[in-house]
Amino acid sequence: MIRIWALATTTFREAVRDRVLYSILIFTVGLIAISLSLQEITVGDQDKVVRSVAQGGIDLMVSIIAMFLGVSLVWKEVERKTIYTILSKPVSRWMFILGKYLGMVLTLVVELAILMAIYTLLIGTQQDMPSAVVYVSAGMLIVELMLLAAWATLFSTYSSPMMAGFFTIAIFIIGHLADDIWRFGQQAESLAVQQMSEVIYWVLPNFEVFSLRVHAVHDHPIPWEQVTGAIAYGGLYTTAVLALAMLIFSQRDLR
């Protein structure tokens, strides 16, 4: 466990030093600030529009960070030849994958915590302080990011960052359109299309089960049944994807 944690903290420090992350973080803070100006130009319930834009921006940008970090997670170590130094020590390949993954998750948690603190400060000064459902929604976003990061890690174990990025973006889009794909497939006349939509729905992730943005924006009560079910779904799915990543990397020829 000490060796895994050492890998995780090293990965976190490397991510913190990455200037691209700071650029994304600054852009997101700017997006939150800009969303506050929408209160003056929107028609209807301006407070909800502001909260929706700000929370949507946070969700999207943190997801981009997760994909950016994940697709180069293994490639960087192989490209810089540091993988050989790490594996020459008493660190197995599964430990390497798990440690790097946990470091990435730690980075995402810190990034989201910073953004939520800024969101609380800015929204709290213009509107009422955010309710508990906003922070539960942020917690569910962490569960979603853990699954997305696991997929990115899986793709990084056997492909280049470009291909891993393409695959991860595809998973991200499909995961957020899973319900729509299911409904479209079931309405199709072709049996093949119906069966394909069912395979996509049940095999690939459904990220919408983690989303509580509507509840957070409209200040609805926390749907604890959805929360517990989504956490179980995310935990099991993430474990399965990580296990597959470890299996693939353990069989990869690094010479």
C-alpha positions in Angstrom: 0.0 0.0 0.0 2.9 2.4 0.7 4.3 1.8 -2.8 0.9 2.5 -4.4 0.5 5.6 -2.4 4.0 6.8 -3.4 3.0 6.4 -7.0 -0.2 8.2 -6.4 1.4 11.2 -4.8 4.1 11.4 -7.5 1.4 11.4 -10.1 -0.5 14.1 -8.3 2.6 16.3 -8.0 3.4 15.8 -11.7 -0.2 16.8 -12.6 -0.1 19.9 -10.4 3.0 21.1 -12.3 1.2 20.7 -15.6 0.5 24.2 -17.1 -2.4 22.9 -19.2 -4.3 22.0 -16.1 -3.9 25.6 -14.9 -5.2 26.9 -18.2 -8.3 24.7 -18.0 -8.8 25.7 -14.3 -8.5 29.4 -15.1 -10.9 29.0 -18.1 -13.4 27.3 -15.8 -13.2 30.0 -13.2 -13.8 32.6 -15.9 -16.8 30.6 -17.2 -18.3 30.6 -13.7 -17.7 34.4 -13.4 -19.2 35.0 -16.8 -22.3 33.0 -15.9 -23.0 35.5 -13.2 -23.4 38.2 -15.8 -26.2 36.2 -17.4 -28.5 37.2 -14.6 -28.8 40.6 -16.2 -29.6 39.5 -19.7 -31.7 36.3 -19.3 -35.5 36.1 -19.2 -37.3 34.0 -16.7 -35.7 32.6 -13.5 -32.3 34.1 -13.9 -30.9 32.5 -10.7 -31.5 29.0 -12.2 -29.9 29.9 -15.5 -26.8 31.1 -13.7 -26.5 28.0 -11.6 -27.1 25.8 -14.6 -24.4 27.4 -16.8 -21.9 27.5 -13.9 -22.5 23.9 -12.9 -22.5 22.7 -16.5 -19.2 24.4 -17.1 -17.7 22.8 -14.0 -18.9 19.3 -15.1 -17.6 19.7 -18.6 -14.2 21.2 -17.7 -13.4 18.7 -15.0 -14.4 15.9 -17.4 -11.9 17.3 -19.9 -9.2 17.3 -17.2 -10.0 13.7 -16.5 -9.6 12.7 -20.1 -6.5 14.8 -20.6 -4.8 13.2 -17.7 -5.9 9.7 -18.3 -5.0 9.3 -22.0 -1.3 9.9 -21.4 -1.1 8.2 -18.0 0.9 5.2 -19.1 2.3 6.7 -22.4 4.3 9.4 -20.6 6.1 6.8 -18.4 6.9 4.6 -21.4 8.0 7.5 -23.6 10.3 8.9 -21.0 11.6 5.4 -20.2 10.8 6.0 -16.5 8.6 2.9 -16.5 11.6 0.7 -16.5 13.0 2.3 -13.4 9.7 2.0 -11.6 9.1 -1.6 -12.5 12.7 -2.5 -11.6 11.8 -1.8 -8.0 9.4 -4.0 -6.0 6.4 -2.6 -7.9 4.2 -4.9 -9.9 2.4 -3.8 -13.0 -1.0 -3.8 -11.3 0.4 -1.6 -8.6 1.7 0.8 -11.2 -1.7 1.2 -12.8 -3.5 1.5 -9.6 -1.1 4.0 -8.1 -1.1 6.2 -11.3 -4.9 6.0 -11.4 -5.3 7.0 -7.7 -3.0 9.9 -8.3 -5.1 11.1 -11.1 -8.3 10.7 -9.0 -6.7 12.7 -6.2 -5.9 15.5 -8.8 -9.5 15.5 -10.0 -10.8 15.7 -6.4 -8.6 18.7 -5.6 -9.5 20.5 -8.8 -13.2 20.0 -8.2 -12.9 21.1 -4.6 -11.2 24.3 -5.8 -13.9 25.0 -8.4 -16.7 24.2 -5.9 -15.2 26.6 -3.4 -15.1 29.3 -6.0 -18.6 28.5 -7.1 -19.8 28.7 -3.5 -18.1 32.1 -3.0 -19.4 33.7 -6.2 -22.9 32.2 -6.1 -23.2 32.9 -2.4 -22.4 36.6 -2.9 -25.0 37.0 -5.6 -27.7 34.5 -4.5 -28.4 32.4 -1.5 -25.7 30.0 -0.3 -25.9 26.7 -2.3 -27.9 23.9 -0.6 -26.7 20.5 0.3 -27.9 18.9 -3.0 -25.3 21.0 -4.9 -22.5 19.3 -3.0 -24.1 15.9 -3.3 -24.2 16.5 -7.0 -20.5 17.3 -6.9 -19.8 14.1 -5.1 -21.7 12.2 -7.8 -19.6 13.9 -10.4 -16.5 12.5 -8.6 -18.0 9.0 -9.0 -18.6 9.7 -12.7 -15.0 11.1 -13.2 -13.6 8.0 -11.5 -15.3 5.8 -14.1 -14.3 8.1 -17.0 -10.7 8.1 -15.7 -10.7 4.3 -15.5 -11.7 4.1 -19.2 -9.0 6.6 -20.1 -6.5 4.6 -18.2 -7.6 1.4 -19.9 -7.1 2.9 -23.4 -3.8 4.4 -22.4 -2.4 0.9 -21.5 -2.3 -0.2 -25.2 -2.6 2.9 -27.5 -1.2 6.3 -28.1 -2.6 9.4 -26.5 -4.3 10.4 -29.7 -6.1 7.1 -30.1 -6.8 6.9 -26.4 -8.2 10.4 -26.5 -10.5 9.5 -29.4 -11.8 6.4 -27.6 -12.3 8.2 -24.3 -14.2 11.1 -26.0 -16.4 8.5 -27.7 -17.1 6.8 -24.4 -17.9 10.2 -22.8 -20.4 11.1 -25.6 -22.0 7.7 -25.7 -22.2 7.6 -21.9 -24.2 10.8 -21.8 -26.4 9.8 -24.7 -27.1 6.2 -23.5 -30.7 6.8 -22.7 -31.3 8.5 -26.0 -29.6 5.7 -27.9 -31.8 3.2 -26.1 -35.0 5.1 -27.0 -33.9 5.6 -30.6 -33.0 1.9 -31.0 -36.3 0.6 -29.6 -38.2 2.8 -32.0 -36.3 1.5 -35.0 -37.9 -1.0 -37.3 -34.6 -2.9 -37.8 -34.0 -5.7 -35.4 -30.3 -5.3 -35.8 -30.5 -1.7 -34.7 -32.6 -2.6 -31.7 -30.1 -5.3 -30.6 -27.1 -2.9 -31.2 -28.8 -0.2 -29.1 -29.3 -2.8 -26.3 -25.7 -3.9 -26.4 -24.5 -0.3 -26.3 -26.8 0.5 -23.4 -25.9 -2.4 -21.2 -22.2 -2.7 -22.1 -21.0 0.9 -22.2 -21.4 3.2 -19.3 -24.4 5.4 -18.6 -23.1 8.6 -17.2 -26.5 10.2 -16.8 -27.2 8.0 -13.8 -24.7 10.1 -11.9 -26.2 13.4 -12.8 -28.0 15.4 -10.2 -27.6 18.7 -12.0 -31.4 19.2 -12.4 -31.8 18.7 -8.6 -29.0 21.0 -7.9 -30.1 23.8 -10.2 -33.8 23.7 -9.1 -32.9 23.0 -5.4 -34.9 19.7 -5.3 -34.6 17.2 -2.5 -31.7 14.8 -2.6 -32.8 11.5 -4.3 -30.9 9.2 -2.0 -32.1 6.1 -3.8 -30.6 7.3 -7.0 -27.4 8.3 -5.2 -26.8 4.9 -3.5 -27.7 3.0 -6.7 -25.4 5.2 -8.8 -22.5 4.8 -6.3 -22.8 1.0 -6.4 -23.0 1.0 -10.2 -20.0 3.3 -10.5 -17.9 1.4 -8.0 -18.5 -2.0 -9.6 -18.1 -0.7 -13.2 -14.9 1.3 -12.3 -13.4 -1.8 -10.6 -14.1 -4.0 -13.7 -12.6 -1.5 -16.1 -9.5 -1.0 -13.9 -9.1 -4.7 -13.6 -9.1 -5.0 -17.4 -6.6 -2.2 -17.6 -4.3 -4.1 -15.2 -4.7 -7.3 -17.1 -3.8 -5.7 -20.4 -0.8 -3.9 -19.1 0.5 -7.0 -17.3 0.6 -8.7 -20.7 2.1 -5.8 -22.7 5.6 -6.1 -24.1 7.4 -3.0 -23.0 10.7 -3.8 -24.8 
